[in-house]
Amino acid sequence: MPSPIDTMTARPIDTEASAGKAITPSRLCVMHVRVEPAQVWFDCPRCGVELEGYYSDPRGQTDVACEDCGTVFDIPSSASLVIT
């Protein structure tokens, strides 16, 4: 009987792995990805002061207030994300 096919990857599904049995795969896979919080910052569009302290993607937020000059602004979902 042929192995069932994973419709997302078009690869055969390993029925032993899905049953929890230890196997030696022909190709190693990472099944758990860990993410550590990283600080996110951006500059106020009016005074240019660096605003920080965000631990998630701030894109899409509205009514963000600058801690320095008090300007209220939005961060559109389409704002670019720069990884440094």
Buried (B, 14 or more C-beta within 10 A) or exposed (E): EEEEEEEEEEEEEBEEEEEEEEEEEEEEEEEEEEEEEEEBEBEBEEEEEEBEEBEEEBBEBEEBEBEEEEEEBEBEEEBEEEEE
